[in-house]
């Protein structure tokens, strides 16, 4: 009589372990992905990829994961359960960041070396369009309604506004030096763009493409040249932004309504990108130079753990497994 009970209990425990949510981290120097179990806060899998993986995003149903293998000049499509590369997508040269449109079908890819944005149909695996943008494009964003795509160009110092119906530029707006990341927030009414060397985030009114705010950062006892905003993510309800400040080794907490910086959190060395867990109570930051991920408790705004991953972790993406 005890054997079935024990077997059932063991199966339940195994099932519980298998269903733990995950954070996937690309390691650009190791050509791998580290998979972090959110319950145990440990790396449970290391998966090989193409050369220099950076951008990473899941399909809307999390059935596949897309990986920018920059030095392989491809976007790889992986089965997240098995880690098998299913196929590559035509991506243009040196894909760095990308964004999946709300239709769950079209990828907008920044091609750093070619000064273009490539639009790929993930179903037909064909290039739909290639759009000339500024020099060294990197950041990508798509509005919640799917009507506007944004590419930021690091050398031209612009955000390029793309009409996704015509696949044509309809506006170019200046930002500070070396823009890195872009996000639509507040139901698509605002666009935020980080400028790494400029040390700022520019906030645009989407309806008019005009600047409405500029956010600046000042970390105590850190030289301003080391305060370099790059990736950022928003809490539930878009009330606050958590902003990676690169070699300052801090994350800033910004009030999204007042645009004031409320706090700074010490994390690992050269913090780059990040993602939240399911309920956005924990934040996971990728720290390139220290080769780890810092876990931040959102409520207390304190780092609670450092998780060693591969060399030069770059991108992060949440994966629910239930």
N, C-alpha and C positions, 0 to 999 in steps of 0.2 A: 504493500500500500504506500510505502514511503517513496518508492522510486518515481511514480508518476508525479507526485507533488514536487519532488526535487527537480525533476526534468522540466516541469512547467515553470517553476521559479527560475531555473537557470535560463530557460528560453526567454522568459520575460526580461531578465536582466540583460541578456544579450541583445534583445530587441530594443530595450531602452538605450543601451550604449550605441547601437547602430543608428538610432534615430536622432542622436544629438545634433543640433544645428552646428554649422561650420562657418569659419572665415577662411577664404582662399587667398593666399598671398603669392604674388609672382616674385621670383628671385632672379634679377636680371644678370647677375654674374655667374650663377650656377646653372642656368637654363632649366629651372625647376619651379614647381609650385609646392608650397608648404600648406597643408590642410590642418587647421586648428580646430579642435573640438571645443565648443564654447562652454560645455559643462565642466570639463576637466582643465581647460585652459592649457592644453598640451598639443604638440604636433602629433597627429595620428597617421599621416600619410605624407610621403614626398613623391611627387609625380614629375617625370621628365617631360620637357616641352621642346619647342624649337629654340633657336638662338635668341637670346636677350628678350625674354618675355617681360612686357611692361603692362599695357592696358589689359584689363580683364573685366568681363561682364557676363552675366547669365541671361539666357532667354527668359521671357516673362513666366513661363511655367517651370523654369529651372531644369529642363530636360537636357539642355546642352550648355556648355560654357564656351565663350569666345575669348581667344587669347591673342594679343598682338605680339607675334614673334618678330621683333623689329629687324634683327639681323638676318632672319630667314626670308624677309620681305613677304610675309604672309600673315593672314589671320587664320589661326587654327581653330577647328571646331572639335570639342572633346566631349565624350560621354563622361559626366562627373561621377557616375557610379563605378565605372571600370578604369577610368583614366586613359582610355583608348582615344587616340586621335582619329576621328571619323573621316575627316577630309580637311583640305585647306580651301580658303576662299581667296579669290583674286583681290588684292588689297592695295596695289600700288607699292612703291618702294618705301621702306622704312616706316611702317605703320607704328605710331606711338600711342595715341589715345583714340578711342572711338566711343560712339554712343548708339544704342539700339533705339530706333524710333518706337513710339507707342503701338504701331501696327505689328510689332514683334517680328518684322520681316526685313526692314531696311537698316543696314549699318552705315553710319556716317563715320568715315575714317580719316584722320589727319595724317598726311604723308609728309613727314618732316623734310626730306631731301628734295622733294619735287614741287613744293609750294602749291599743292593741290589738296582738295578734299575729294575722296573717292566714295561714291555711294554704291553699295553692293546689295543685291537682292539675295538674301540668305537661302531662299527656296530654290530659285533657278541657278544660284551660284554664278551670277553674271554681274558685270559692272553696269549699273544703270546710268551713271553720270560721273564725270570728273570735272570739278569746278576749280578754276584758278582762284587762289587766295593769296595772302601775303607770304613773306619769306619765313620759313621754319614754322609751319603750322603745328600746333600741339593740342590745345584744349578743344573739346567738343561738347556740345549740349544740344538737346532738342526740346522744344516747348511741350508742355503736357498735352496740348491738342494736336501735336505733330506738324504744325504748319510752318514753324521756323526752326532752322538749324543754325548753330553758331560754331564758327571756327575761330580760334585765337591764333595770331601769328607772332612768334617770339621776337623776330627781328623787325618786322614792320610796325609792331606795337599797336595792333588793331584787333577789334572784334569784328568779324565779317558775318553779316546777316544774310541767310540763304532762304529763299522761298522754296519750300520743299515740293510744291506742285510744279513749278517751272524749273527747279534746280538752278536758279540764277541768283546772283547777289542783288540785293535791293538796298543795302546800306553798309557803310564801313564807319566804325566809330573808334576814335583814338582812346587808348588807355595808357597807363604808365609802362615803364620799360619791362620787357620780357614777360608778357602775359602767359600764364600757365594753365589755369583751370577756369571753367565756366559752369554755372548752374542757373537754371530757371527756378524761381521760388514764388511763394504767395500766389499759387494757382496760375503761374505763368505771367504775372503782371510785372515782375522784376527779373532782371538778369544781373548776376554778380560775376565779376571777372577779377581774378587775382593777378597781380603783377609782381613777379619774383624780385627783380632788381629795383623796381620802383618802390617796393615795400608797401604796397597799398592794395585795397580791393575797391574797384569802381562799381557802383550800383547804377543800373540803367532802368529808366521807365521803358518797358517793352513797347507800349503803344506808340511812343514818339521817338524811340531810340536815343533819348537825351539823358545825360548824366543827372542823377538826383542826389547822389551822395558819394563821398570818398572816405574810406575807412583807413586810418593809419595805425601803426603799431609801435610800441616802445616798451621793450623788455628791460627791466632793471639789471644793470651791470653787464648788459650785452651790447656790443658795438652795433650801431644801426645797420652797418653793411651786412651783418649776419642775420638780420631779421628779414627773412625772405618768404613771404606768403606764397604757398603753392596749392596743394589740394585742400578742399574743405567740404564739410557735410553739415546738414541741418537736422536739428532735433525734431521730434514730433510736433506738428503744427507750425513748423518753420519759425519757432520763437527765438532760437539761438543758432548761431553758426559756430562750429568748431573748426579752426583754421590752422593748418600745419605751417609752421614758420621756419622750415628748412634748417640751416645750420645754427640757428639760435637754440635748437633743441627744445622748443616750447610749442605748445598748442594754445592759441588764443580763443577765448570764448566771447562772442560778439552778440549783443542784443540786436535782433533783426529789425526791430521797430525804431529804436533810437540810433542804431548804428554805432553805439558806444561799446568799447572793449571793457568787459566786466572782470575778466580774470585771465591769468596765464598759468599753464600747467607744464611742469617739467616732464619731458618724456625722453626717448632715446636720441641718439646722435643723427642729425640730418633727417628730421621727420618729413615725410614726403606725401603720402596719401593715407586714407583711412576709410573705415566703414563701421556701421553700428550692428549690434545684434537685433533680434526681431522686434523687441519692444523699445529699442533705443535707450536702454538703461546702461549699456556698456559700449565704449568706443574702442576700436582697435586701430592703432597707428603703425604704419610701416616706417622703420628707422634705418635708412640705407647704410650709413657708416658703421653703426653698432651691430647691424645684422640681426635685429630683433623686432618684435612687435610689442608695443606698450598697451596694456589694457587699462582704460580709464573708466572710473565710476562716474557716470554723468551727473548724478545728484550731488555728490560731494565735490566733484571736479578735482579728483585726485587719482594719480596713477596707483594701481593696486598690484600690478604684476608685469614682469618683462618675460617674454617668450622668445627663446632663441629660434631663428629660422635659418634660411640660406643666406648667401652673400648678396648684399645690396637689395633687400626687399623693396619693391616699388609700388605695385598696385594691390588693392584689397577688395574683396567682394564677399558679401554675405550669401550663404546658402542654407535655406531651411530644408530639413530632411524628413519632415512629417507630412 
